[in-house]
Amino acid sequence: MDNELSALTTIFTEFYYWMTVVLMFLIHVGFCMYEVGASRYKHHQHTLMKNTLLIPLVTVTWFFFGWWIYWAFPTGPGIAPSIMTESTGLILGGGFGANELANPTNALMAINLNDHIMGVFWAAFLLFSWTAASIVSGAVIERITTFAFGIMAVAIGSVFWSIDAAWGWHFDGWMVKLLGYHDAYASGVIHAICGGFALGILAVLGPRIGKFSSSGEPRNIGPRNPWLVCIGLFLIYTGFWGFYAACNIPIFDLGPEYGMEGTTFFTATNIYVTPTTLSGITMNFLLSLAGGLLAGYWISKGDPFWTYSGGLAGIIAASAGNDLYHPLQSLIIAGIGTAIAYKMHYWVERTFKIDDAVGAVAVHGYAGVVGLVICGFVLWGYPSSGYDGYAAINPMGMIIGAVIMFGVLGFLPGWILAKILHGMGKLRIPRDVELAGLDYNIMEAASKDEKAVASSNR
Amino acid sequence: MEATVTNWVEHLTASEVAGQVYPYVGTEWVWLTIAVIFWLAFTVSTAIGESEEHDKLARKRHGANDYKRNIAEW
């Protein structure tokens, strides 16, 4: 920063990402409220602690290796050459974004007077990681051990989503280059993968006691505190504004970046460094929220839980292409995604006896997959990147991308890890604890304290 | 021990400003090792504690509605 203009640009970018982090914190506040509101009284405190603990667990592991993975794996490794190093191996050094910067012992991974971006960029990605783990958290409430969830949170938050982001949410990612994969606001790289991961765990974990009758009919275990759920989902919506903003680079001169001699074009870009505007994506965000809310209300016949969840599913379904869609396209795609997610939730529940306590697999997984597939058709032919040699966006590339996100990096690792933990006897809490309630000891101690206080006279 | 920065004017007017200003520059691997040990110790210790707590509670064989006796009205 040797002049006022470059200083202003740098400090603006630094502050921009800092603000997204603050806003995205509300996603986690919302998830905590939502989950506690959905859980039963005797499990409240453990449910809250389980979700809260993912903050420190994912944070430290994201510092140790999650961020490093993101910058190391864009080439696969071994699938497509990096535009930074031209090698197909792990990216271990070189120009901007090269992996030595993300090494936890590197000089830039701390206060550094010569850098204003690394820390806030790391933090913005970390907040995505919390969201990833939090999506899984809601599905498995009231029966998973905190230990098992901690392992799962680190796996999805600091390993698997980091790999998928390197592959499909990076200007140098092989999925972008070879498949024309496009996922501007993370329908797949956050939502589909986490929905798939949660489904993999649920398939092994099994339903809550009493969820299914002896004849296999599902019973509704509705939210115990609908008001907390409502406020939680509103906070998640609020945090999503920060999520969308964090997916952009706020100011970038694409002229020299794309090698256009003599051309200057300052713009905001998405993560792939292709142009969009914060203004336009704000319209798309709102219209997709509206589409999801309308479809959720309509298809669930006014059920509040699914109306709110529909709003979220709508945003998620439209997110892949919300950097380019017309707002009315966002509205319609959101409505379609929400309706499919709702129908799929009940079909999977009945057919496979899957107990997804908060509908996370549907809202994030199915809506995310639908969003990716639709994006492949609607944006068919658009360039996936401004750099040379990248495939254009196309339906087959997006369908393969959806399978990789939901199935290969989501369902499969979740299922395998759950199997391992189940084999060790560490996945599910004992039956008697589930019946008594995870909070039984805490509640008993509080009750004794209350009796002692009430009967004392001095 | 000498601080990384002892004079801001000298630091900022150097021909090449050193970005790192945190204490003990060059010992990052030590801090990383300690942090990893802390994380692993937390994971193992809390896992053992959770198992013990569950075993203890499971042995009492409470019913599904017994918790209602413990609802405190503060």
Interface residues (C-beta under 8 A of the other chain):
Chain A: Y41 K42 L57 V60 T61 F63 F64 P104 T105 N106 A107 L108 A110 I111 N112 L113 N114 D115 T145 T146 F147 G150 I209 K426 I429 P430 R431 D432 V433 L435 A436 G437 D439 Y440 N441 M443 E444 A446 S447 D449 E450
Chain B: V17 A18 G19 Q20 V21 Y22 V25 E28 W29 L32 A35 V36 W39 T43 T46 A47 E50 S51 E53 H54 D55 K56 L57 A58 R59 K60 R61 H62 G63 A64 D66 Y67 R69 N70 I71 A72 E73 W74
